[in-house]
């Protein structure tokens, strides 16, 4: 018997894509959808699917708490790995076996080797954020000799149980997409192992707003001084 794997998908008003995504992901692993107080019936659309559990939030808690609730569910049910995915079909569920092939690592990041229909400004923003994050992880003030990761902001990831337990027990300050930065920093600074696998990223829709970018910059700045893990 192989490892127990849970795909954790925080979702807010993702009725257009959630059933297709979960159906595909469930071919590879169990799935936990965290319906973050959706008003479009997101949770109802997956409630009848096999291998799927749905956690429902009464109020919107954003990406960080949605993901952490999925992690806590995984710990309670004895899962060995958690895979996080975007609810909007940007991530291909058929890449899950590639993550599992790196099962010796505590964190496996899907780095975006191929981009489909992604606006130029989004690619530039991700590239710039990756440089800054590599500098922050190694606490360097120059863009070379940092952590050496290819895609620090990708949300398609696999966490070992050890990494999941770490993130579930420490105070998390981030709320939105900056959770990906904080989670990476916690794993990196704890000395856990990190690997990367290539993925195809398909741009479907975006919840990214400039306010979220500013939150990410604040989180990034805090990584220079905050002692993590």
Wavefront OBJ file of the C-alpha trace (Angstrom):
o trace
v 0.000 0.000 0.000
v 1.325 3.433 -0.947
v 1.267 6.627 1.093
v -2.007 8.290 2.025
v -2.310 11.508 0.020
v -4.842 14.301 0.433
v -5.363 17.087 -2.090
v -6.379 20.267 -0.253
v -8.300 22.830 -2.315
v -9.439 26.087 -0.679
v -12.339 27.389 -2.756
v -14.405 30.557 -2.756
v -17.123 30.880 -5.409
v -15.518 28.372 -7.791
v -18.725 26.781 -9.111
v -17.551 26.987 -12.721
v -14.495 24.783 -12.206
v -14.625 22.950 -8.880
v -16.461 19.786 -9.943
v -14.247 19.183 -12.972
v -11.097 19.823 -10.954
v -12.085 17.571 -8.059
v -13.224 14.770 -10.369
v -9.816 14.775 -12.063
v -7.841 15.061 -8.812
v -9.796 12.216 -7.174
v -8.391 9.827 -9.771
v -5.039 10.208 -8.018
v -5.806 10.892 -4.338
v -8.433 11.760 -1.769
v -9.605 15.368 -1.923
v -10.591 17.901 0.734
v -12.399 20.981 -0.547
v -12.514 23.827 1.955
v -15.568 25.815 0.900
v -14.686 29.238 2.253
v -18.218 30.607 2.703
v -19.027 30.488 -1.016
v -22.335 31.955 -2.135
v -22.571 30.087 -5.460
v -23.000 26.522 -4.208
v -19.368 25.482 -4.603
v -19.531 22.949 -1.777
v -22.791 21.406 -2.972
v -21.243 20.608 -6.348
v -18.706 18.199 -4.851
v -20.677 16.744 -1.940
v -21.738 13.655 -3.904
v -18.323 12.770 -5.348
v -16.352 9.734 -4.209
v -13.113 10.255 -2.261
v -14.087 13.851 -1.500
v -14.582 15.564 1.857
v -15.916 19.102 2.092
v -15.209 21.469 4.985
v -17.607 24.418 5.034
v -16.739 27.787 6.528
v -19.496 30.034 7.800
v -17.412 33.105 6.999
v -14.662 33.773 4.514
v -11.229 33.102 6.028
v -9.056 33.400 2.869
v -6.376 31.075 1.531
v -4.233 30.660 4.626
v -6.878 29.459 7.059
v -8.643 27.435 4.396
v -5.441 25.557 3.655
v -4.615 25.085 7.327
v -8.059 23.633 8.024
v -7.386 21.119 5.281
v -4.011 20.337 6.854
v -5.595 19.775 10.260
v -8.109 17.415 8.697
v -5.197 15.524 7.101
v -3.415 15.207 10.445
v -6.555 13.904 12.154
v -7.116 11.311 9.417
v -3.517 10.119 9.273
v -2.496 11.291 5.801
v 1.186 11.153 4.852
v 1.175 13.992 2.312
v -0.931 17.025 1.418
v -1.024 18.544 -2.057
v -2.321 22.093 -2.462
v -3.923 23.222 -5.700
v -5.691 26.240 -7.130
v -9.448 25.791 -7.481
v -9.622 27.456 -10.894
v -8.043 24.709 -13.061
v -4.721 26.528 -13.335
v -3.010 23.381 -12.047
v -3.205 20.056 -13.868
v -4.299 17.230 -11.528
v -2.531 14.723 -13.777
v 0.773 16.157 -12.521
v 0.115 14.635 -9.076
v 2.175 11.482 -9.808
v 5.191 13.695 -10.561
v 4.907 15.178 -7.075
v 4.614 11.745 -5.515
v 7.815 10.673 -7.280
v 9.625 13.196 -5.046
v 8.144 11.732 -1.863
v 11.448 11.856 0.027
v 11.210 15.662 0.217
v 9.246 17.543 2.878
v 8.115 20.164 0.380
v 7.807 19.691 -3.370
v 7.121 22.853 -5.355
v 5.651 22.712 -8.837
v 7.749 25.209 -10.751
v 6.060 26.713 -13.785
v 8.236 25.580 -16.676
v 5.433 26.153 -19.186
v 2.956 29.013 -19.098
v -0.303 29.066 -21.057
v -2.320 32.250 -21.654
v -0.580 34.043 -18.785
v -0.449 37.853 -19.113
v 3.068 39.252 -19.406
v 2.668 41.351 -16.267
v 1.835 38.248 -14.220
v 4.903 36.399 -15.456
v 7.080 39.429 -14.719
v 5.575 39.810 -11.250
v 6.210 36.140 -10.452
v 9.807 36.353 -11.688
v 10.484 39.462 -9.594
v 8.876 37.897 -6.517
v 10.982 34.782 -6.986
v 14.196 36.806 -6.917
v 13.119 38.681 -3.802
v 12.017 35.512 -2.018
v 15.251 33.654 -2.738
v 17.118 36.624 -1.257
v 14.888 36.696 1.824
v 15.169 32.955 2.495
v 18.958 33.147 2.580
v 18.909 36.668 4.072
v 21.101 38.055 1.320
v 21.003 41.604 -0.029
v 22.140 40.611 -3.525
v 20.129 38.543 -6.033
v 22.764 35.821 -6.412
v 23.751 33.096 -3.998
v 20.274 32.895 -2.490
v 18.139 29.834 -1.832
v 18.296 28.800 -5.492
v 14.623 27.896 -5.922
v 12.997 28.278 -9.332
v 9.435 29.188 -8.320
v 8.871 30.437 -4.785
v 5.335 31.697 -5.419
v 3.784 28.618 -7.032
v 0.805 27.326 -5.069
v 0.918 23.811 -6.534
v 2.847 22.008 -3.801
v 3.159 18.789 -1.870
v 3.883 18.819 1.870
v 5.053 15.858 3.946
v 3.267 15.109 7.202
v 6.226 16.615 9.045
v 5.844 19.878 7.106
v 2.056 19.857 7.554
v 2.402 19.422 11.319
v 4.917 22.269 11.433
v 2.595 24.674 9.620
v -0.443 23.610 11.631
v 1.161 24.387 14.991
v 2.906 27.725 14.432
v 1.216 31.147 14.300
v 0.542 32.089 10.658
v 0.383 35.800 9.946
v -0.484 35.730 6.244
v -4.027 35.640 4.887
v -3.983 35.492 1.094
v -1.439 34.461 -1.536
v 1.369 35.512 0.793
v 0.680 32.268 2.657
v 2.774 30.536 -0.011
v 5.735 32.745 0.933
v 5.344 32.287 4.671
v 4.845 28.517 4.410
v 7.958 28.179 2.258
v 9.989 30.250 4.703
v 8.845 28.165 7.658
v 9.803 24.912 5.936
v 13.117 26.306 4.665
v 14.182 27.812 7.983
v 13.250 24.598 9.817
v 15.846 22.808 7.715
v 13.335 20.526 6.005
v 14.100 19.211 2.529
v 12.731 20.940 -0.576
v 12.471 19.664 -4.148
v 10.889 21.015 -7.330
v 9.076 19.391 -10.254
v 8.119 21.031 -13.577
v 4.458 21.818 -14.224
v 2.325 23.519 -16.843
v 0.495 26.581 -15.519
v -2.708 27.503 -17.325
v -4.098 30.944 -16.619
v -7.846 30.724 -16.093
v -8.937 33.483 -13.740
v -7.235 35.593 -11.150
v -8.081 36.770 -7.655
v -4.835 38.730 -7.544
v -5.309 42.376 -6.626
v -2.781 45.077 -5.856
v -3.805 44.917 -2.208
v -2.712 41.277 -2.204
v 0.609 42.278 -3.769
v 1.141 44.807 -0.974
v 0.373 42.132 1.633
v 2.929 39.859 -0.002
v 5.548 42.607 0.112
v 4.891 43.122 3.822
v 5.217 39.394 4.426
v 8.442 39.312 2.402
v 9.861 42.215 4.396
v 9.027 40.474 7.655
v 10.964 37.380 6.613
v 14.232 39.291 6.936
v 13.781 39.930 10.639
v 11.259 37.400 11.909
v 12.631 34.234 13.444
v 10.686 31.356 11.959
v 10.312 27.821 13.276
l 1 2 3 4 5 6 7 8 9 10 11 12 13 14 15 16 17 18 19 20 21 22 23 24 25 26 27 28 29 30 31 32 33 34 35 36 37 38 39 40 41 42 43 44 45 46 47 48 49 50 51 52 53 54 55 56 57 58 59 60 61 62 63 64 65 66 67 68 69 70 71 72 73 74 75 76 77 78 79 80 81 82 83 84 85 86 87 88 89 90 91 92 93 94 95 96 97 98 99 100 101 102 103 104 105 106 107 108 109 110 111 112 113 114 115 116 117 118 119 120 121 122 123 124 125 126 127 128 129 130 131 132 133 134 135 136 137 138 139 140 141 142 143 144 145 146 147 148 149 150 151 152 153 154 155 156 157 158 159 160 161 162 163 164 165 166 167 168 169 170 171 172 173 174 175 176 177 178 179 180 181 182 183 184 185 186 187 188 189 190 191 192 193 194 195 196 197 198 199 200 201 202 203 204 205 206 207 208 209 210 211 212 213 214 215 216 217 218 219 220 221 222 223 224 225 226 227 228 229
